[in-house]
Amino acid sequence: MDTLPAWLLAEIDTVPAYEAFAGVDELHAGLRRIAERHPGVASLRRCGSSRQGNPLWCLSLGEDDDRPEALAFGLPHPNEPIGGLTALHLAERLCADSELRERLGHTWRIVDCVDPDGLRLNEGWLSGPFTRSHYARHFYRPAGRDQVEWTFPINHGEAYFDEPIPETQALMRLIDAHRPALVASLHNSELGGAYYWMSRAEPPLHPILQGIPGHLGIPLDRGEPEAPDLELLGDAIYEATPLATVYERTMARKQPWIFEGGSTTWYAERWGALILVSELPYWLDPRAGDTSDAGTTYAQALAANAVALADLGELLTRTLAAVENCLIAPSSPYWRAARFYATVVEGAAHERLARSKEPTSQRPASVAEANSLELNFHEWRLRYGGILLRALRGEAAVGNVRAALRLALAEVERRYDDWVAEDARVAELDPIEIRRLVGVQYAATIAAAAHLSGRLQL
């Protein structure tokens, strides 16, 4: 039985069907149309520029109201397009429904796409077909220093970063000018189930957030978390760990500080904002919520993951070394990403192998844990091997016919075809209807706003 408030169920029903995800031009045009249809309610202004000079747009609603501020922005990672559609639907509903605006009780700033340059490099898969192969072959995720989410300035202990990219600077200006009480950073994952990040516990909100995915037929994710020492605030709700805590844990483990820049959470916490990140997969996997015994140990699952990632890392690193001195476009986004993720993959392989040897890992693994660790290396092979393949093909496309480049391209193409075939045999996943994905993210965002306004259950 649904435990969700009637008004929230009704709002979920307003989410339309979508045939595809939206690209940059479609998102901008949609935001502009909303502003034009509601001139007395909303205003649209340019809030910044991308590194390549493309505009960033922000829709504002309720600027004359003496209410707390809310900021929602899509595409903090440009391979995560659910949030672009969520931003448009949120803007449309807020403009069209004064009762909803009153219930949510905030002045809103909505950015449809905060990384238009990166989204354009993903547009090859946004219209489908929504197969794992087609998605992976057109996938792009920026290197760390090219990411909006992880280039906020930090200055804590020995951790220091002061080179935010222009897109991040635009968010910084919005955050500092409006001091939001709520920040909805519209991310999404790829595989598994639904889960959330929150900057602090809000117990009355937790059962609502947990109930929304189930209402839309998406399991909660109970598999391997993104980092080993995350704090659970509730089932499938993780604490967006504060900078000071992450730093202290890193130093206690005597590990190097791997973060260059900071996150939205670390930056916005200065204003006491509640940060909500709603993570949704593209492909449905009922095993994501299965806590039964997998018939293997957690150590074995970690070790198998580590071996597969080490193999991927070796290919990435060896290929980069072979071609690095003969590239025509060495500073392209694809090469920067390929270099970055080669390091990420190798680091993850070492970390997971080390954890597999810890006594605490000698326990039964759940189906969700074992499954997520197995699918993780398939996911990373297709993602980061795919970025390397795009980089190599880009070199060939601009006329690089050097022997090292041609040999590397042939090997990576062969290995990649094998990985795609293996993923198809192992994963057997069905794409999730886009309306359901947007529905979860939209409902979670407005539920958080209503909670802060004291009108969640009214």
Secondary structure by P-SEA (a helix, b strand, c coil): cccccaaaaaaaaabbbbcccccaaaaaaaaaaaaaaccccbbbbbccccccbbbbbbbbccccccbbbbbbbcccccccaaaaaaaaaaaaaaaacaaaaaaaccbbbbbccccaaaaaaacccccccccaaaaaaabbbbcccccccccccccccccccccccaaaaaaaaaaaaccccbbbccccccccccccccccccccaaaaaaacccccccccccccccccccccccccbbbcccaaaaaaaaaaaccccccccccccccccccccbbbbbbbbccccccccccccccccaaaaaaaaaaaaaaaaaaaaaaaaaccccccccccaaaaaaaaaaaaaaaaaaaaaaaaacccccccccaaaaaaaaaaaaaaaaaaaaaaaaaaaaaaaaccccaaaaaaaaaaaaaaaaaaaaaaaccccccccaaaaaaaaaaaaaaaaaaaaccccc
